Amino acid sequence: MSSFEITGGKRLSGEIVPQGAKNEALQVICATLLTREKVTIHNIPFIHDVVRLIDLLKDLGVEVHQDTTSTFTFQASEVHFDYLHTDEFREKVGSLRGSLMILGPLLGRFGKGYVHLPGGDKIGRRRLDTHFTGLQKLGATYTYDTEHQYFAFSANKLQGSYMLLDEASVTGTANILMAAVVATGTTTIFNAACEPYIVQLCNMLIRMGAHISGVGSNLLTIEGVDDLHGCEHTLLSDMIEVGSFIGLAAMTGSDITIRNVNYQHLGIIPDVFRKLGIELVQQGDDLFIPAQDHYSVETFMDGSIMTIADAPWPGFTPDLISIILVVATQARGSVLIHQKMFESRLFFVDKLIDMGAKIILCDPHRATVIGLDHEYPLRGIRMSSPDIRAGVALLIAALSATGTSMIDNIEQIDRGYERIDVRLNAIGADIRRING
């Protein structure tokens, strides 16, 4: 198990470029299974979860070529279904939730697919019902093999259908969408997720020959086609990294320019940080965060305490709730953080309390943060990263703290952030990787 040793209290300065979007990468890489032709994808982040998925596709028989550091070409001329029954496959998907999204493409193109219960962050209950129910509405059936613990799906030919999703699941929408584009007839998906990741997936599928309307809304209509062909696709910048770097600048009192942020796809993320009093300056497609010694939390118009809550897009993404909570610890004023979607995501606050933060964990979903206004800096401690987003939130806290901090289990951070230590050290951070 590797660790980060962080010497905090340093102001950073300079430019940083966000990586390609992790969540988009997992979807569009799975979509390459829909065609025999070559698909080239640019701006792929070289992070653990993405590398694992690429390795999984290689094991399935997909030809993968790395053209540059961040450009890969995929060609799924053949798929080795026998591999889906191996212990190696079961072990790999057990550590990668994104592997679930191979199911829709396999079912759509080949009429069968197999999936084990996926892994991923332990942030609370993450149901698979939306995936399975949607594929059933397209005509698929499945059985569960209790001995080998996998779900086997099959369909002679998927048929278009109307469906109202029980939740606006991003991965569920992606899985159903990738199956529906090669189904017979018309599929209508209401209450579809409409995150930029889904918009990007739709645009890629359209370039491959799919017929999709309603892109960017929660009502998608898909006219099935017989075959899809190859294309080129470029990932957006990772909006979670953009938000993380905004939070880092605020906590450390640094001036940082974040390059190529795809501002039009950030939604309300900049406005939520502004509610904490953080100044953001848009410069073309870059964001400049000037150094601030203090930032003050707004109140609502009636004077009540500011509440920041996550919600399905276009609401505030749950992946930045951990970052917002950490940033609030050094604000002037108080804020209620309401994590509605996952019941275990706030449990990392005990580590922040040990660092000196004033936080009341009201219940698994809500925490009240009383800001220290940079009058009382956090102090360095030893801690462990519980998941990707909490891990980076703790890293930001450690960079703002006095003294030295140790963060163990940084493999969690590496799952979602590419060479984060190297990139932050380049703008003045002091992070040392200790390989275990």
SVG drawing of the C-alpha trace seen along z (x, -y; Angstrom):
<svg xmlns="http://www.w3.org/2000/svg" viewBox="-43 -38 52 61">
<polyline fill="none" stroke="black" stroke-width="0.4" points="0.0,0.0 1.5,-3.3 1.2,-6.7 1.6,-10.4 3.7,-12.5 2.5,-16.1 4.2,-19.2 1.4,-21.7 1.0,-25.4 2.6,-26.3 1.0,-28.7 0.8,-27.3 1.0,-29.3 0.9,-28.5 -1.1,-26.7 -2.6,-23.2 -4.5,-21.3 -7.3,-18.9 -7.1,-15.4 -9.8,-13.8 -13.0,-13.0 -12.8,-9.7 -16.5,-9.0 -16.8,-9.7 -13.8,-7.6 -15.4,-4.5 -18.5,-4.9 -17.0,-5.6 -14.4,-2.8 -17.2,-0.3 -19.0,-1.7 -16.1,-0.5 -17.5,3.0 -20.5,2.0 -18.6,2.1 -16.0,4.2 -14.4,1.1 -11.6,-1.0 -12.6,-3.7 -10.0,-6.3 -10.4,-8.1 -8.3,-11.2 -7.6,-12.7 -7.9,-9.5 -6.7,-9.9 -4.0,-7.3 -5.5,-6.4 -6.0,-3.1 -9.7,-2.6 -9.3,-3.4 -6.2,-1.3 -8.0,1.6 -11.0,1.3 -8.6,1.1 -6.8,4.2 -10.2,5.9 -11.1,5.2 -7.8,6.5 -8.5,9.8 -11.8,9.9 -10.0,9.9 -10.2,6.2 -7.2,5.0 -5.9,1.9 -3.1,-0.4 -1.8,-3.3 -1.0,-6.0 0.1,-8.7 0.2,-9.2 -3.6,-9.9 -4.8,-8.5 -5.9,-4.9 -7.4,-3.0 -9.8,-0.1 -11.0,2.5 -13.4,5.2 -13.4,7.4 -13.8,10.4 -14.9,10.9 -13.9,13.9 -16.9,14.8 -15.2,17.7 -13.1,15.1 -16.3,13.8 -16.5,17.1 -13.0,17.0 -11.9,16.3 -9.6,13.6 -12.5,11.8 -14.5,12.0 -11.5,10.6 -11.1,7.7 -14.7,6.6 -14.8,6.9 -12.5,3.8 -14.1,1.8 -17.7,0.6 -17.3,-0.8 -17.0,2.8 -20.8,3.1 -21.1,1.0 -19.8,3.7 -23.1,5.4 -25.3,3.1 -22.9,3.2 -22.4,7.0 -26.1,7.6 -26.9,5.2 -24.3,6.5 -24.1,10.2 -27.4,10.9 -25.7,12.1 -23.6,10.8 -22.3,11.7 -21.6,9.6 -20.4,10.1 -21.3,7.8 -19.0,4.8 -16.7,3.1 -15.8,-0.6 -16.0,-3.1 -17.7,-2.1 -19.8,-5.2 -23.2,-3.6 -25.8,-1.5 -25.5,-1.6 -28.3,0.3 -28.2,2.2 -32.0,2.3 -32.1,-0.6 -29.6,1.3 -31.4,4.6 -34.9,3.3 -34.1,1.2 -32.5,4.0 -35.4,6.2 -37.8,3.7 -35.7,4.0 -36.5,7.8 -33.5,9.2 -33.8,12.0 -31.3,12.9 -30.5,15.7 -28.2,15.7 -25.6,18.4 -25.3,18.7 -22.3,21.0 -20.1,18.7 -21.9,15.5 -22.6,13.9 -25.7,12.7 -26.2,14.2 -28.2,12.0 -29.6,13.1 -31.9,11.8 -32.7,13.1 -33.1,9.5 -33.6,6.5 -36.8,4.6 -37.3,0.8 -39.5,-0.1 -40.7,-3.1 -39.3,-3.2 -39.5,-5.6 -36.3,-5.1 -36.8,-4.8 -33.7,-6.9 -31.6,-9.1 -28.6,-6.7 -25.7,-7.8 -24.2,-4.4 -27.7,-2.9 -28.7,-5.4 -25.4,-4.6 -25.9,-0.9 -29.5,-1.0 -28.5,-3.6 -25.7,-1.5 -28.0,1.5 -30.9,-0.5 -28.9,-2.0 -28.8,1.4 -32.2,2.6 -35.1,3.0 -37.5,0.0 -37.8,-3.0 -36.7,-3.3 -37.8,-6.2 -35.9,-6.7 -37.6,-9.2 -35.9,-10.4 -32.6,-9.6 -29.4,-11.1 -28.3,-14.1 -24.8,-14.7 -22.2,-16.0 -20.8,-12.4 -24.1,-11.1 -24.2,-14.0 -20.6,-13.0 -21.6,-9.3 -24.6,-10.2 -22.5,-12.4 -20.0,-9.6 -22.7,-7.1 -24.2,-9.4 -20.9,-9.7 -20.8,-5.9 -24.2,-5.9 -26.7,-5.8 -30.0,-7.9 -30.6,-9.7 -32.7,-12.7 -33.2,-14.7 -29.5,-14.8 -28.8,-16.9 -32.3,-16.4 -33.9,-13.7 -36.0,-12.4 -34.0,-10.4 -35.5,-8.9 -33.4,-6.2 -34.2,-4.8 -32.3,-1.5 -29.9,-0.7 -28.4,2.6 -24.7,1.7 -22.4,-1.0 -19.1,-2.0 -15.8,-3.5 -15.2,-7.1 -12.9,-9.5 -13.9,-11.0 -12.3,-13.4 -13.0,-13.4 -14.0,-16.5 -11.8,-17.8 -12.7,-16.2 -15.1,-18.6 -14.4,-16.9 -10.7,-17.7 -11.7,-21.3 -13.7,-21.5 -10.9,-19.9 -8.4,-22.5 -10.8,-25.4 -11.0,-24.0 -7.3,-23.5 -6.6,-27.2 -9.1,-28.4 -7.9,-26.3 -4.2,-27.1 -4.7,-30.8 -3.1,-30.3 -3.5,-31.8 -4.0,-29.1 -5.1,-29.1 -7.0,-26.0 -6.6,-25.6 -9.1,-24.2 -11.9,-23.6 -14.8,-23.3 -16.6,-26.0 -19.9,-25.5 -20.1,-21.9 -19.4,-22.8 -23.0,-23.6 -23.5,-25.2 -20.2,-24.1 -18.6,-27.6 -21.7,-29.1 -21.6,-26.7 -18.0,-27.7 -18.9,-31.3 -21.6,-30.7 -18.7,-30.0 -17.1,-33.3 -14.5,-32.0 -13.6,-34.4 -13.5,-32.8 -12.5,-34.6 -13.4,-33.1 -10.7,-33.8 -11.9,-32.3 -12.0,-28.6 -9.6,-28.9 -10.5,-29.6 -8.3,-31.9 -8.7,-31.6 -6.8,-34.6 -5.2,-34.2 -7.7,-35.0 -6.8,-35.2 -10.5,-35.0 -13.7,-33.9 -17.2,-34.3 -20.2,-32.0 -23.3,-33.5 -26.6,-33.1 -30.0,-32.7 -32.1,-35.8 -34.0,-35.3 -30.8,-35.1 -30.9,-31.4 -27.8,-29.2 -26.5,-28.3 -27.2,-24.7 -25.3,-22.9 -26.8,-19.6 -26.1,-17.2 -28.7,-16.4 -28.9,-14.7 -27.6,-16.9 -28.1,-19.8 -27.9,-19.9 -24.6,-19.9 -22.6,-16.7 -22.2,-14.4 -18.6,-13.8 -17.7,-17.3 -19.6,-17.3 -16.4,-16.1 -14.4,-18.9 -17.0,-21.6 -17.1,-20.3 -13.3,-20.6 -13.3,-24.1 -16.0,-25.2 -13.8,-24.3 -11.8,-27.5 -14.6,-29.8 -16.0,-32.7 -19.4,-31.5 -21.3,-28.2 -22.8,-25.9 -25.0,-22.8 -23.7,-20.1 -26.4,-17.6 -25.2,-14.5 -28.5,-13.1 -27.4,-10.3 -24.9,-8.2 -25.2,-7.4 -21.5,-6.7 -19.8,-9.5 -19.5,-11.9 -17.9,-9.4 -14.4,-10.8 -15.2,-14.0 -13.8,-12.3 -10.4,-12.8 -11.0,-16.5 -12.2,-16.8 -8.9,-15.3 -7.2,-17.9 -9.0,-20.7 -12.0,-21.3 -15.3,-22.3 -17.9,-19.9 -21.1,-18.4 -22.1,-15.2 -25.8,-15.4 -26.5,-12.0 -25.1,-9.9 -26.3,-12.5 -25.8,-15.9 -22.9,-17.8 -22.8,-21.3 -19.5,-23.0 -18.5,-26.0 -15.7,-27.8 -12.4,-28.7 -11.8,-31.6 -8.1,-30.7 -7.5,-32.0 -6.9,-28.4 -5.2,-26.3 -5.8,-22.6 -3.0,-20.5 -1.2,-17.6 -2.1,-14.0 -1.9,-10.5 -5.0,-9.3 -6.3,-6.8 -8.1,-7.5 -11.5,-5.8 -12.5,-6.5 -11.4,-8.6 -13.2,-11.9 -12.7,-11.8 -9.0,-11.0 -8.5,-14.1 -10.5,-16.2 -8.1,-15.0 -5.1,-15.7 -6.4,-19.3 -6.9,-19.6 -3.3,-18.3 -1.9,-20.8 -3.5,-23.6 -2.5,-22.3 0.5,-23.2 3.1,-20.4 3.3,-17.1 0.4,-14.8 0.5,-11.2 -2.3,-9.7 -2.3,-6.0 -4.2,-3.9 -3.5,-6.4 -4.3,-3.7 -7.9,-5.0 -6.7,-8.5 -4.8,-7.0 -8.0,-5.4 -9.3,-8.8 -6.5,-11.3 -3.5,-11.0 -0.1,-11.6 -1.7,-14.1 1.4,-14.4 3.7,-15.2 1.2,-17.7 0.7,-19.6 4.4,-19.6 4.9,-21.4 3.0,-24.4 4.6,-24.4 3.1,-21.6 5.3,-19.4 4.0,-15.8 6.2,-12.8 5.0,-9.4 6.1,-6.5 5.6,-3.2 4.6,-0.4"/>
</svg>
